[in-house]
Amino acid sequence: MDARRYNDRDGITGALICRQDLYLQLLEGPTVAVESAVARIKRDDRHLEITLHVSEPITERRFAKWAMLHDPAQTLIWSADDVARGVLNQSGGAEVRKVFDDLAAMANGQQR
């Protein structure tokens, strides 16, 4: 996967939630590196309808062990019907953050 190779090189960690109806990605690392990764993703014609839901500084990485954790996270997030109704575009940053917080807790063997 190119993303993991680029992320390793650039000091970026994160997670990708990938389902048939949804791609939701979190990137964490140096601001310039993350901004460059986002620009690279936007230039890639395999990616459509890119929406930035949250952009903020962090004090601690959620996915420090993973250049790009891949997880379908079907039990953590919205149903296919919810996505079709546009729930992701109506969700605030706190809801998106919680999805990744829950995924990070699971990936790190913690209960939430």
C-alpha atoms as a printed R data frame, in Angstrom:
    type eleno elety resid chain resno       x      y      z
1   ATOM     1    CA   MET     A     1   0.000  0.000  0.000
2   ATOM     2    CA   ASP     A     2   1.531  3.320 -1.083
3   ATOM     3    CA   ALA     A     3  -0.010  5.190  1.858
4   ATOM     4    CA   ARG     A     4   1.918  3.152  4.407
5   ATOM     5    CA   ARG     A     5   5.196  3.658  2.549
6   ATOM     6    CA   TYR     A     6   4.682  7.425  2.253
7   ATOM     7    CA   ASN     A     7   3.482  7.689  5.842
8   ATOM     8    CA   ASP     A     8   6.512  5.805  7.178
9   ATOM     9    CA   ARG     A     9   8.773  8.116  5.201
10  ATOM    10    CA   ASP     A    10   6.987 11.270  6.363
11  ATOM    11    CA   GLY     A    11   6.431 10.386 10.038
12  ATOM    12    CA   ILE     A    12   2.656 10.131  9.643
13  ATOM    13    CA   THR     A    13   0.505  7.670 11.545
14  ATOM    14    CA   GLY     A    14  -3.219  7.131 11.322
15  ATOM    15    CA   ALA     A    15  -6.146  4.901 10.516
16  ATOM    16    CA   LEU     A    16  -8.359  4.178  7.542
17  ATOM    17    CA   ILE     A    17 -11.909  2.945  7.974
18  ATOM    18    CA   CYS     A    18 -12.913  1.352  4.718
19  ATOM    19    CA   ARG     A    19 -16.284 -0.118  3.905
20  ATOM    20    CA   GLN     A    20 -18.240 -0.564  0.719
21  ATOM    21    CA   ASP     A    21 -20.082  2.715  1.334
22  ATOM    22    CA   LEU     A    22 -17.526  4.771  3.241
23  ATOM    23    CA   TYR     A    23 -13.888  5.759  3.531
24  ATOM    24    CA   LEU     A    24 -12.937  7.703  6.641
25  ATOM    25    CA   GLN     A    25  -9.295  8.482  7.330
26  ATOM    26    CA   LEU     A    26  -7.378 10.053 10.194
27  ATOM    27    CA   LEU     A    27  -3.835 11.311  9.682
28  ATOM    28    CA   GLU     A    28  -1.557 12.459 12.492
29  ATOM    29    CA   GLY     A    29   1.949 13.829 12.376
30  ATOM    30    CA   PRO     A    30   3.879 16.999 11.564
31  ATOM    31    CA   THR     A    31   1.554 19.638 10.111
32  ATOM    32    CA   VAL     A    32   3.486 20.081  6.872
33  ATOM    33    CA   ALA     A    33   3.667 16.319  6.297
34  ATOM    34    CA   VAL     A    34  -0.058 15.832  6.958
35  ATOM    35    CA   GLU     A    35  -0.967 18.763  4.689
36  ATOM    36    CA   SER     A    36   1.229 17.276  1.942
37  ATOM    37    CA   ALA     A    37  -0.452 13.885  2.353
38  ATOM    38    CA   VAL     A    38  -3.903 15.471  2.109
39  ATOM    39    CA   ALA     A    39  -2.826 17.337 -1.045
40  ATOM    40    CA   ARG     A    40  -1.498 14.069 -2.528
41  ATOM    41    CA   ILE     A    41  -4.801 12.322 -1.733
42  ATOM    42    CA   LYS     A    42  -6.783 15.145 -3.371
43  ATOM    43    CA   ARG     A    43  -4.673 14.884 -6.551
44  ATOM    44    CA   ASP     A    44  -5.254 11.133 -6.793
45  ATOM    45    CA   ASP     A    45  -8.173 10.515 -9.152
46  ATOM    46    CA   ARG     A    46  -9.146  7.353 -7.237
47  ATOM    47    CA   HIS     A    47 -10.475  9.607 -4.466
48  ATOM    48    CA   LEU     A    48 -13.761 11.452 -4.948
49  ATOM    49    CA   GLU     A    49 -15.842 13.785 -2.804
50  ATOM    50    CA   ILE     A    50 -13.103 14.427 -0.250
51  ATOM    51    CA   THR     A    51 -14.340 16.290  2.801
52  ATOM    52    CA   LEU     A    52 -12.124 17.505  5.638
53  ATOM    53    CA   HIS     A    53 -14.138 17.020  8.825
54  ATOM    54    CA   VAL     A    54 -11.544 17.907 11.475
55  ATOM    55    CA   SER     A    55  -8.178 19.610 11.331
56  ATOM    56    CA   GLU     A    56  -6.575 20.382 14.666
57  ATOM    57    CA   PRO     A    57  -3.315 20.055 16.562
58  ATOM    58    CA   ILE     A    58  -2.972 17.026 18.818
59  ATOM    59    CA   THR     A    59  -0.885 16.395 21.914
60  ATOM    60    CA   GLU     A    60  -0.776 12.617 21.609
61  ATOM    61    CA   ARG     A    61  -1.111 10.267 18.654
62  ATOM    62    CA   ARG     A    62  -4.000  7.807 18.709
63  ATOM    63    CA   PHE     A    63  -2.340  5.452 16.213
64  ATOM    64    CA   ALA     A    64   1.352  5.834 17.013
65  ATOM    65    CA   LYS     A    65   2.057  2.172 16.169
66  ATOM    66    CA   TRP     A    66   0.506  2.240 12.700
67  ATOM    67    CA   ALA     A    67   1.619  3.984  9.516
68  ATOM    68    CA   MET     A    68  -1.993  3.298  8.471
69  ATOM    69    CA   LEU     A    69  -4.197  1.003 10.514
70  ATOM    70    CA   HIS     A    70  -6.859 -0.509  8.290
71  ATOM    71    CA   ASP     A    71 -10.103 -1.472  9.946
72  ATOM    72    CA   PRO     A    72 -13.632 -1.949  8.579
73  ATOM    73    CA   ALA     A    73 -15.032 -0.859 11.992
74  ATOM    74    CA   GLN     A    74 -18.520 -1.912 11.001
75  ATOM    75    CA   THR     A    75 -19.717 -2.022 14.597
76  ATOM    76    CA   LEU     A    76 -18.334  1.387 15.504
77  ATOM    77    CA   ILE     A    77 -19.948  3.662 12.984
78  ATOM    78    CA   TRP     A    78 -22.985  4.426 10.987
79  ATOM    79    CA   SER     A    79 -24.975  1.903  8.983
80  ATOM    80    CA   ALA     A    80 -24.996  1.926  5.179
81  ATOM    81    CA   ASP     A    81 -28.456  3.506  5.351
82  ATOM    82    CA   ASP     A    82 -27.129  6.235  7.663
83  ATOM    83    CA   VAL     A    83 -24.308  6.963  5.204
84  ATOM    84    CA   ALA     A    84 -26.742  7.028  2.268
85  ATOM    85    CA   ARG     A    85 -28.851  9.580  4.182
86  ATOM    86    CA   GLY     A    86 -25.761 11.789  4.610
87  ATOM    87    CA   VAL     A    87 -25.098 11.328  8.327
88  ATOM    88    CA   LEU     A    88 -21.357 11.761  7.854
89  ATOM    89    CA   ASN     A    89 -21.794 15.201  6.316
90  ATOM    90    CA   GLN     A    90 -24.108 16.144  9.179
91  ATOM    91    CA   SER     A    91 -21.759 14.869 11.877
92  ATOM    92    CA   GLY     A    92 -19.632 17.287 13.795
93  ATOM    93    CA   GLY     A    93 -15.969 16.976 14.585
94  ATOM    94    CA   ALA     A    94 -16.719 15.466 17.990
95  ATOM    95    CA   GLU     A    95 -18.605 12.540 16.423
96  ATOM    96    CA   VAL     A    96 -15.840 11.873 13.894
97  ATOM    97    CA   ARG     A    97 -13.213 12.113 16.648
98  ATOM    98    CA   LYS     A    98 -15.162  9.606 18.770
99  ATOM    99    CA   VAL     A    99 -15.149  7.055 15.940
100 ATOM   100    CA   PHE     A   100 -11.353  7.193 15.834
101 ATOM   101    CA   ASP     A   101 -11.029  7.309 19.634
102 ATOM   102    CA   ASP     A   102 -13.072  4.094 19.855
103 ATOM   103    CA   LEU     A   103 -11.055  2.470 17.072
104 ATOM   104    CA   ALA     A   104  -7.778  3.469 18.761
105 ATOM   105    CA   ALA     A   105  -8.969  2.030 22.079
106 ATOM   106    CA   MET     A   106  -9.840 -1.269 20.377
107 ATOM   107    CA   ALA     A   107  -6.562 -1.364 18.453
108 ATOM   108    CA   ASN     A   108  -4.637 -0.730 21.664
109 ATOM   109    CA   GLY     A   109  -6.562 -3.437 23.555
110 ATOM   110    CA   GLN     A   110  -8.534 -1.040 25.749
111 ATOM   111    CA   GLN     A   111 -12.206 -1.103 26.568
112 ATOM   112    CA   ARG     A   112 -14.323  2.021 25.982
